Structure formats: structure tokens, C-alpha cells
Amino acid sequence: MKRVRAIVRVVMDVEADSVWGSSTTWDQISKQAEDGVRGMFLNGNKHAMQEIPHRIKSLEVVEVRVTPESEV
């Protein structure tokens, strides 16, 4: 049996919520929200991983690539 690998590329809208002070700039909020969402996906925290599905507001499949797995 030959093995193949499928890679699915998606675009997600993920809600990042927090409380920012009135002196916080839009750029600071944007950067903090980006860092928070990136950390949620990359830090490996089990509790964060359970929270992700509740924060996804939309999901769009952009591309699916199927390639043969290289033989070792």
C-alpha cells in the first residue's frame, strides 16, 4: 500500500478578546490580538487547544495538496 500525504491550507477568523486601556493604540491592540491567537495555536497548552473551536468564527479551505509520501 502506498502512502500519501494531504496538506490542507485554511483561512480562519479567530476571535481575540481582551480588555485594553483607553490609551492603547489600534496598532498595539492589533499586535496583541495577533500574538494571542498565534500563541493559542503554537504553545501546546491543552486548555488553549480546547478553547480554539469556540473562538473560530469562520473557516475557509483555500487549498488541498495531495502528494506521495517519500519512501525511506
Contacts in CASP RR format, 6 or more apart in sequence:
PFRMAT RR
TARGET T0000
AUTHOR 0000-0000-0000
METHOD contacts of the structure
MODEL  1
MKRVRAIVRVVMDVEADSVWGSSTTWDQISKQAEDGVRGMFLNGNKHAMQ
EIPHRIKSLEVVEVRVTPESEV
2 68 0 8 1.000
2 69 0 8 1.000
3 68 0 8 1.000
3 69 0 8 1.000
4 66 0 8 1.000
4 67 0 8 1.000
4 68 0 8 1.000
4 69 0 8 1.000
5 66 0 8 1.000
5 67 0 8 1.000
5 68 0 8 1.000
5 69 0 8 1.000
6 64 0 8 1.000
6 65 0 8 1.000
6 66 0 8 1.000
7 64 0 8 1.000
7 65 0 8 1.000
7 67 0 8 1.000
8 61 0 8 1.000
8 63 0 8 1.000
8 64 0 8 1.000
9 61 0 8 1.000
9 62 0 8 1.000
9 63 0 8 1.000
9 64 0 8 1.000
9 65 0 8 1.000
10 59 0 8 1.000
10 60 0 8 1.000
10 61 0 8 1.000
10 62 0 8 1.000
11 59 0 8 1.000
11 60 0 8 1.000
11 62 0 8 1.000
12 56 0 8 1.000
12 57 0 8 1.000
12 58 0 8 1.000
12 59 0 8 1.000
12 60 0 8 1.000
13 56 0 8 1.000
13 57 0 8 1.000
13 58 0 8 1.000
13 59 0 8 1.000
14 37 0 8 1.000
14 40 0 8 1.000
14 52 0 8 1.000
14 55 0 8 1.000
14 56 0 8 1.000
14 57 0 8 1.000
15 55 0 8 1.000
15 56 0 8 1.000
15 57 0 8 1.000
16 32 0 8 1.000
16 33 0 8 1.000
16 34 0 8 1.000
16 36 0 8 1.000
16 37 0 8 1.000
16 55 0 8 1.000
18 32 0 8 1.000
18 33 0 8 1.000
20 28 0 8 1.000
20 29 0 8 1.000
20 32 0 8 1.000
37 55 0 8 1.000
39 48 0 8 1.000
40 48 0 8 1.000
40 51 0 8 1.000
40 52 0 8 1.000
40 55 0 8 1.000
41 52 0 8 1.000
END
